[in-house]
Amino acid sequence: MGKATSVKTDICVHPRHRQTQRQGFVVTIDGPAGAGKSTVARALALRLGYAYFDTGALYRAMAWGFHQAGIDCRDTSAMEAFLAAMDIRVSLEEGVTRTIIDNEDVTAHLRSPEMSRLASTVAELPQVRERLLPIQRQYGQRGGIVAEGRDIGTRVFPEAEVKFFLEADLETRTARRHRETVQVGYAETSGEIRRHIQERDAKDRSRDVAPLTPADDAVVIDSSSLTIDQVVERLMKWIPVRP
């Protein structure tokens, strides 16, 4: 890791998205693992001509950084020193949220089952959530984004104009996550994935800081029996048309 003395929050925007990212609504999509947030958020952002922001990638990047540095999350002093020295940035290229740590693009390392599980632990740490909060909020200042995660409508963008919460039954979420892991080359059984999802749900819903829960003004949609296009169509009905 590099020796930067502060966490940078530069937002690098691909030229194709500069105009649309500076106008429009902030749309938030929260929900548990496997509910379809990422796929729906990308499709909705494309439909609206907005930027897509995968906030979960930041927590996965933190998990990757801790793992690479050999830091035990229970070692508060080491963790806080690491956070203070880390240079972390996000950029958007062709609708993909890329995360850069100490000038290294770590995006390709973040989708393994191991990083998913470690990210769940990292996300419980108040120090990590506080460090990432200004990065996420800075991205939303320009408007014209679809941001997805687990506390986006409740804590990151509580004033967002449009909020959604996606949910789905456990079997559907397990099947979706299994397909995703197979596609990226990881071999986990459905039983393992189901157990990990249940563990993640329990952690996300019970943590003291920013627990997973729908915002009071969020539209809740069950995606269990819906296609991606059907979910996007339902979401579009709730998004106002600017004059």
C-alpha positions as MATLAB code, in Angstrom:
seq = 'MGKATSVKTDICVHPRHRQTQRQGFVVTIDGPAGAGKSTVARALALRLGYAYFDTGALYRAMAWGFHQAGIDCRDTSAMEAFLAAMDIRVSLEEGVTRTIIDNEDVTAHLRSPEMSRLASTVAELPQVRERLLPIQRQYGQRGGIVAEGRDIGTRVFPEAEVKFFLEADLETRTARRHRETVQVGYAETSGEIRRHIQERDAKDRSRDVAPLTPADDAVVIDSSSLTIDQVVERLMKWIPVRP';
ca = [
       0.000    0.000    0.000;
       1.054    3.565   -0.597;
       1.855    6.168    2.022;
      -0.755    8.837    1.358;
      -1.585   10.780    4.504;
      -5.306   11.128    3.910;
      -8.197    9.444    2.210;
      -8.959   11.163   -1.064;
     -12.478   11.441   -2.342;
     -11.870   12.441   -5.959;
     -14.658   11.410   -8.300;
     -13.472   10.675  -11.821;
     -16.317   10.751  -14.317;
     -16.117    9.247  -17.772;
     -16.669   12.002  -20.436;
     -19.746   10.196  -21.740;
     -21.505   10.702  -18.398;
     -20.418   14.211  -17.406;
     -23.510   16.041  -18.579;
     -26.069   13.555  -17.253;
     -24.311   13.240  -13.926;
     -24.723   16.969  -13.245;
     -28.491   16.991  -13.555;
     -31.406   14.817  -12.605;
     -32.563   13.019   -9.489;
     -30.709   10.982   -6.921;
     -32.310    7.516   -7.065;
     -31.490    5.030   -4.311;
     -31.985    1.266   -4.385;
     -31.422   -0.676   -1.170;
     -32.015   -4.306   -0.337;
     -30.441   -7.571    0.797;
     -27.967   -9.738   -1.097;
     -29.431  -11.383   -4.188;
     -32.473   -9.124   -4.447;
     -31.294   -7.894   -7.847;
     -30.069   -4.431   -6.840;
     -26.965   -4.290   -9.015;
     -28.564   -5.578  -12.210;
     -31.660   -3.422  -11.787;
     -29.644   -0.329  -10.860;
     -27.448   -0.659  -13.960;
     -30.479   -1.136  -16.203;
     -32.342    1.778  -14.619;
     -29.315    4.079  -14.891;
     -28.972    3.207  -18.572;
     -32.678    3.821  -19.127;
     -32.493    7.241  -17.441;
     -29.112    8.236  -18.860;
     -27.802    8.493  -15.293;
     -24.547    7.410  -13.685;
     -24.535    4.069  -11.852;
     -22.928    3.901   -8.404;
     -22.296    0.533   -6.730;
     -21.581    1.611   -3.154;
     -21.000   -1.979   -2.082;
     -17.821   -1.934   -4.160;
     -16.319    0.491   -1.654;
     -16.841   -1.925    1.231;
     -15.463   -4.781   -0.825;
     -12.448   -2.613   -1.637;
     -11.906   -1.921    2.047;
     -12.156   -5.657    2.721;
      -9.614   -6.336   -0.020;
      -7.279   -3.701    1.398;
      -7.462   -5.129    4.910;
      -6.896   -8.624    3.547;
      -3.872   -7.604    1.481;
      -2.350   -5.752    4.428;
      -3.001   -8.648    6.807;
      -5.017   -6.480    9.188;
      -7.285   -8.075   11.757;
     -10.480   -6.038   12.013;
     -10.382   -6.569   15.778;
      -7.104   -4.617   15.940;
      -8.588   -1.151   16.200;
      -5.275    0.728   16.193;
      -3.947   -1.023   13.094;
      -7.252   -0.618   11.309;
      -7.520    3.103   12.018;
      -3.912    3.692   10.963;
      -4.575    1.841    7.726;
      -7.720    3.870    7.032;
      -5.868    7.133    7.662;
      -3.098    6.193    5.229;
      -5.240    4.661    2.482;
      -5.740    6.578   -0.758;
      -9.126    5.419   -2.089;
     -10.934    6.796   -5.117;
     -13.850    5.786   -7.299;
     -14.417    6.417  -10.976;
     -17.147    5.653  -13.468;
     -16.294    4.144  -16.825;
     -19.011    2.889  -19.149;
     -21.446    2.331  -16.308;
     -19.000    0.400  -14.097;
     -18.023    1.617  -10.638;
     -14.253    1.220  -10.467;
     -12.431    1.413   -7.165;
      -8.797    2.492   -6.961;
      -6.663    1.964   -3.855;
      -3.204    3.545   -3.784;
      -3.325    3.975   -7.586;
      -4.237    0.315   -8.173;
      -7.563   -0.528   -9.798;
      -8.824   -3.344   -7.563;
     -12.249   -3.748   -9.196;
     -11.481   -7.184  -10.640;
     -10.601   -8.565   -7.206;
     -13.824   -7.654   -5.429;
     -16.409  -10.238   -6.523;
     -15.051  -13.388   -4.915;
     -17.155  -15.111   -2.226;
     -14.319  -14.445    0.217;
     -14.469  -10.689   -0.356;
     -18.251  -10.772   -0.056;
     -18.030  -12.379    3.366;
     -15.213  -10.120    4.557;
     -17.070   -7.049    3.291;
     -19.966   -8.034    5.528;
     -17.653   -7.908    8.542;
     -15.982   -4.680    7.426;
     -19.360   -2.996    6.880;
     -20.160   -3.432   10.561;
     -17.211   -1.259   11.606;
     -18.255    2.333   12.432;
     -14.792    3.638   11.480;
     -15.116    2.229    7.975;
     -18.660    3.508    7.452;
     -17.674    6.991    8.618;
     -14.647    7.019    6.306;
     -16.693    6.035    3.266;
     -19.694    8.256    3.946;
     -18.219   11.517    2.508;
     -17.034    9.685   -0.619;
     -20.523    8.418   -1.300;
     -22.175   11.757   -0.564;
     -19.746   13.672   -2.759;
     -20.710   11.463   -5.671;
     -24.370   12.344   -5.179;
     -23.868   16.106   -5.153;
     -24.013   16.244   -8.946;
     -27.361   14.458   -9.104;
     -28.331   12.209  -11.982;
     -27.269    8.971  -10.319;
     -28.721    5.590   -9.411;
     -26.962    4.447   -6.235;
     -27.451    0.980   -4.786;
     -26.453   -0.544   -1.486;
     -27.882   -1.248    1.949;
     -28.194    2.144    3.646;
     -28.304    4.513    0.693;
     -31.834    5.805    1.185;
     -31.665    5.822    4.973;
     -28.211    7.241    5.723;
     -26.154    8.180    2.680;
     -28.815   10.098    0.746;
     -31.721   10.587    3.181;
     -32.937   13.534    1.071;
     -32.937   11.595   -2.217;
     -35.928   12.372   -4.416;
     -36.669    8.729   -5.295;
     -36.043    5.711   -3.063;
     -36.608    2.007   -3.641;
     -36.112   -1.122   -1.562;
     -35.845   -4.427   -3.442;
     -36.514   -7.712   -1.737;
     -36.970  -11.339   -2.806;
     -37.482  -14.685   -1.115;
     -34.457  -16.647    0.081;
     -34.634  -19.367   -2.582;
     -34.754  -16.819   -5.393;
     -31.844  -14.877   -3.953;
     -29.823  -18.057   -3.495;
     -30.396  -19.110   -7.116;
     -29.436  -15.659   -8.416;
     -26.259  -15.467   -6.372;
     -25.306  -19.013   -7.417;
     -25.610  -18.048  -11.098;
     -23.473  -14.971  -10.477;
     -20.695  -16.920   -8.773;
     -20.641  -19.517  -11.549;
     -20.417  -16.778  -14.183;
     -17.347  -15.239  -12.548;
     -15.646  -18.598  -12.047;
     -16.259  -19.412   -8.387;
     -17.648  -22.804   -7.361;
     -19.862  -22.557   -4.298;
     -22.794  -24.864   -3.705;
     -26.321  -23.554   -3.350;
     -26.297  -24.671    0.276;
     -23.158  -22.653    1.022;
     -24.565  -19.598   -0.704;
     -27.885  -19.892    1.135;
     -26.076  -20.045    4.469;
     -23.881  -17.061    3.612;
     -26.909  -15.014    2.566;
     -28.675  -15.830    5.823;
     -25.597  -14.843    7.803;
     -25.251  -11.603    5.830;
     -28.925  -10.792    6.342;
     -28.579  -11.268   10.088;
     -25.504   -9.023   10.244;
     -26.953   -6.306    8.014;
     -30.287   -6.114    9.798;
     -28.907   -6.174   13.344;
     -25.826   -3.951   13.174;
     -25.858   -0.838   15.340;
     -24.760    1.553   12.582;
     -27.047    1.972    9.556;
     -28.893   -1.375    9.704;
     -30.546   -2.728    6.563;
     -34.131   -1.473    6.541;
     -36.353    0.348    4.023;
     -36.447    4.121    4.297;
     -39.796    5.397    5.534;
     -40.461    6.939    2.115;
     -39.077    4.078    0.005;
     -41.146    2.108   -2.494;
     -40.773   -1.584   -1.581;
     -40.812   -4.052   -4.475;
     -40.624   -7.844   -4.294;
     -38.628   -8.995   -7.323;
     -38.998  -12.751   -6.683;
     -41.247  -13.470   -9.663;
     -40.276  -10.520  -11.861;
     -37.799  -10.187  -14.715;
     -35.268   -7.368  -14.729;
     -37.279   -5.503  -17.362;
     -40.448   -5.849  -15.296;
     -38.733   -4.477  -12.201;
     -37.311   -1.538  -14.152;
     -40.734   -0.765  -15.604;
     -42.234   -0.686  -12.113;
     -39.474    1.617  -10.890;
     -39.890    3.953  -13.854;
     -43.523    4.545  -12.867;
     -42.341    6.131   -9.622;
     -39.740    8.442  -11.139;
     -41.114   11.909  -11.913;
     -40.569   13.471  -15.315;
     -38.632   16.702  -15.116;
     -40.354   19.657  -16.844;
];
